[in-house]
């Protein structure tokens, strides 16, 4: 079980690195897509057609990661100006 945890930690950090390499415009597009997907998943849940309920949590967390990196980019640009 410990090996699964270590593997998960590696994938999470690589996701963070991938997100940090995106431009502000790409981050905004990704955030918009994630919010749209989250809306669609919530709609599926309400209508009873949702197959993978864990996907809601995954999308919500990924959107939060994107928002965090987007805020970092904006704060960095503000500090440089």
Secondary structure, 3 states (H helix, E strand, C coil): CHHHHHHHHHHHHHHHHHHHCCCHHHHHHHHHHHHHHHHHHHHHHHHCCCCCCHHHHHHHHHHHHHHHHHHHHHHHHHHHC
